[in-house]
Amino acid sequence: MKIGQTMPGFSLIGVDDQILHSKDFLKGKGLVVIFSCNHCPYVQAYEDRMIDLYNDFSPRGIEILVINSNEDITYPDDSFENMKRRAQAKGFPFPYLRDESQDVAKAFGATHTPEIFLMNSDGQLVYTGRIDDNWKEADRVKSQDLKAAMEALISDEPIREPETYAIGCTIKWKT
């Protein structure tokens, strides 16, 4: 997806066994879609920050949902059952959805985990890329890219850097 494009529609099953629809999340100021998984060390390093962002911004009108598109034959840690276990163990407050077909990841043009897509209330992409500039050490982050974009969106200000490079594991595609 390119900045300004409209989010593709989708319906995916969540770890709560409910089917969730993309349109259901565009009610407030915006929506963060994070392509993620269970096994990637980059994702694991960011999970607490993802929870903190949800807890900070959900009450302010920006929802977060997380999608796992990885194939799970070669990467069994990313199976739906293991997603349920991970969500429970970490106490994810956000929906954690399974993209078994990988169609949603392809529609977004996602390539990494974690990879961020921030939509405004009209479903248009306003930021894409990384969460911040230091995946290993949260206390050494110098640029909170996603948080800055979310703050700008809430304040109706321009996003200074709408595109950053998503660093992480590549999405594990079916062959």
C-alpha positions in Angstrom: 0.0 0.0 0.0 1.0 3.5 -0.7 0.3 6.6 1.5 -3.2 7.8 0.8 -4.5 4.4 -0.5 -7.6 2.9 1.2 -7.3 -0.1 3.4 -8.4 -3.4 1.8 -11.4 -5.0 3.4 -11.0 -8.3 5.2 -12.7 -10.7 7.5 -10.5 -12.8 9.7 -10.8 -15.1 12.7 -9.4 -13.9 16.0 -7.9 -15.9 18.8 -11.3 -15.6 20.5 -12.8 -17.7 17.6 -14.8 -14.7 16.4 -14.8 -13.4 12.8 -13.8 -9.7 12.8 -14.3 -7.4 9.9 -12.0 -4.5 8.9 -14.9 -2.0 8.7 -15.7 -2.7 12.3 -12.5 -1.0 13.4 -12.9 2.3 11.6 -15.0 4.0 14.2 -12.7 6.5 15.9 -9.7 8.5 14.9 -7.8 5.7 13.2 -6.6 2.1 13.1 -3.2 0.5 13.4 -2.8 -2.8 11.6 0.3 -4.7 12.7 1.5 -7.7 10.7 3.1 -10.0 13.3 3.7 -13.6 14.4 4.8 -15.6 17.4 8.3 -16.8 16.6 10.1 -13.7 15.4 12.5 -12.2 17.9 11.8 -8.7 16.6 8.1 -9.2 17.3 8.7 -10.7 20.7 10.9 -7.7 21.6 8.1 -5.3 20.6 5.1 -7.1 22.2 5.1 -5.1 25.4 5.4 -1.8 23.4 2.5 -2.9 21.3 0.4 -3.5 24.4 1.5 -0.1 25.8 0.5 1.6 22.6 -2.9 -0.1 22.7 -3.4 0.9 26.3 -2.4 4.5 25.6 -4.2 5.1 22.3 -7.3 2.9 22.3 -9.1 5.2 24.8 -8.1 8.1 22.6 -9.7 6.7 19.5 -7.0 4.7 17.7 -7.6 0.9 17.7 -4.8 -1.6 17.1 -5.3 -5.0 15.6 -2.6 -7.6 15.0 -2.5 -10.1 12.1 -0.4 -13.2 11.7 0.0 -14.3 8.1 2.9 -16.7 8.4 2.6 -20.2 7.1 2.6 -22.7 9.9 3.9 -25.9 8.4 7.6 -24.9 8.5 6.9 -22.4 11.4 4.5 -24.3 13.7 5.0 -21.7 16.5 2.8 -19.5 14.3 -0.2 -21.9 14.2 -3.6 -20.7 15.2 -3.5 -22.8 18.4 -0.1 -21.3 19.3 -1.5 -17.8 18.5 -4.2 -18.4 21.1 -1.6 -19.6 23.7 0.7 -16.6 23.0 -2.2 -14.1 23.3 -3.2 -15.6 26.6 0.3 -15.8 28.0 1.1 -12.2 27.1 -2.4 -10.8 27.9 -2.9 -9.2 24.5 -5.6 -6.5 24.9 -6.0 -6.1 21.1 -7.5 -8.5 18.6 -5.0 -11.1 17.2 -6.2 -12.4 13.9 -5.2 -15.3 11.6 -4.6 -14.7 7.9 -4.4 -18.3 6.9 -4.8 -17.6 3.1 -2.2 -14.8 3.3 -4.4 -12.7 1.1 -4.6 -9.9 3.6 -0.8 -9.6 3.9 -0.6 -9.6 0.1 -3.3 -6.9 -0.3 -1.5 -4.6 2.2 1.9 -5.4 0.6 3.2 -6.5 4.0 6.7 -8.1 3.9 7.9 -8.1 7.5 6.9 -8.8 11.1 6.3 -6.4 12.7 5.2 -4.1 10.0 2.9 -1.2 10.7 0.0 0.3 8.7 -1.7 3.3 10.3 -5.1 4.3 8.8 -7.1 7.5 9.4 -10.8 7.4 10.1 -11.5 7.2 6.4 -9.4 4.0 6.1 -6.6 5.8 4.2 -3.0 4.9 4.9 -1.2 7.7 6.7 1.9 5.9 8.1 3.7 2.7 7.3 6.9 1.2 8.6 8.3 0.5 12.0 7.3 1.0 15.6 10.5 2.7 16.6 14.2 2.8 16.0 15.5 0.3 18.5 13.9 -3.2 18.6 16.4 -4.6 21.0 16.4 -2.0 23.8 13.2 -0.2 24.5 15.0 2.2 26.9 17.4 3.3 24.2 14.7 4.3 21.6 15.4 7.7 20.1 12.6 7.9 17.5 9.1 6.6 18.4 7.9 6.7 14.8 4.5 5.0 15.3 3.7 6.9 18.5 4.5 10.2 16.8 2.3 9.3 13.8 -0.6 8.4 16.1 -0.2 11.6 18.1 -0.2 13.6 14.9 -3.3 11.8 13.7 -5.2 12.5 16.9 -4.1 16.2 16.8 -5.1 16.5 13.1 -1.5 17.5 12.3 0.6 16.3 9.4 2.7 13.2 10.0 6.3 14.3 9.7 7.7 11.0 8.5 4.8 9.0 6.9 7.1 6.1 5.8 9.9 4.3 7.6 11.6 1.0 7.0 10.0 -1.9 8.7 12.7 -4.0 10.3 12.0 -7.6 11.4 11.6 -11.1 10.1 10.2 -11.6 6.7 6.7 -13.0 6.4 6.9 -16.7 5.8 5.0 -17.3 2.6 3.4 -20.6 1.5 5.1 -22.3 -1.3 
